Amino acid sequence: MRRAAAANDGAIRIYNVSLRKLVADWIGHVDGAWTLVFDPERNLLLSGGADEVRFWEVGTWRLRGELSGHGSGINAMATEILW
């Protein structure tokens, strides 16, 4: 089982909880990574921070895209909106 953590230094960290081990660690945002959400349909981890939303491919953790132009930082995200 894996879990992701966002940090104020901009780091995104992936942990294998069963092994209690850090398995991936990278700087995802310049001014802090504030929120994370997993999108299982697209196999992506989305990260939000002071600068933009970024899309990371699960497993390789390569950057797949980004959205910028927000007036302020991203504090929360969702992969679905239910009306």
C-alpha positions in Angstrom: 0.0 0.0 0.0 1.3 3.4 -1.0 0.6 6.8 0.5 1.6 10.3 -0.7 2.6 13.3 1.3 3.0 17.0 0.3 5.5 19.2 2.1 5.9 23.0 2.6 9.4 22.7 1.0 7.7 21.7 -2.3 8.5 18.0 -1.9 6.2 15.2 -2.8 7.0 11.9 -1.1 5.6 8.4 -1.8 5.7 5.8 1.0 5.2 2.1 0.9 3.3 1.8 4.2 3.5 -2.0 4.4 7.3 -1.8 4.3 7.5 1.5 6.2 9.8 2.8 3.4 10.2 6.0 1.4 10.0 4.9 -2.3 10.0 8.2 -4.2 10.8 11.8 -3.3 11.0 14.8 -5.6 10.5 18.6 -5.6 7.1 19.1 -7.2 6.5 22.8 -6.5 8.7 25.8 -6.0 6.8 27.4 -3.1 5.4 24.4 -1.4 3.2 21.4 -2.3 -0.1 21.9 -0.4 -2.5 19.2 -1.5 -2.6 15.9 -3.3 -5.3 13.8 -4.9 -5.1 10.5 -6.7 -7.0 10.0 -10.0 -7.4 6.3 -10.4 -9.1 6.5 -13.8 -6.2 8.3 -15.4 -3.5 6.7 -13.1 -2.3 10.2 -12.1 -1.3 11.9 -8.8 -2.4 15.6 -8.9 -0.5 18.1 -6.7 -1.5 21.6 -5.9 0.7 24.3 -4.5 1.3 28.0 -4.4 2.1 28.1 -8.1 -0.1 25.6 -10.1 -1.7 22.2 -10.4 0.6 19.4 -11.7 -0.2 16.0 -13.0 2.3 13.1 -12.2 2.2 9.6 -13.8 1.8 7.0 -11.0 4.8 4.7 -10.8 7.2 6.7 -12.9 6.3 10.0 -11.2 7.0 11.9 -14.4 5.3 15.2 -14.9 2.5 14.8 -17.4 1.0 18.3 -17.4 0.2 21.4 -15.4 -2.4 24.1 -15.0 -1.4 27.6 -14.1 -3.0 31.0 -13.9 -4.8 30.7 -10.6 -5.1 33.9 -8.6 -3.7 32.2 -5.5 -2.5 28.9 -4.2 -4.3 25.6 -4.6 -5.5 24.4 -1.1 -7.8 21.5 -2.1 -8.7 19.5 -5.2 -11.2 16.8 -6.3 -11.2 14.5 -9.3 -15.0 14.4 -9.5 -17.7 16.9 -8.9 -21.1 15.4 -7.9 -24.0 17.7 -8.4 
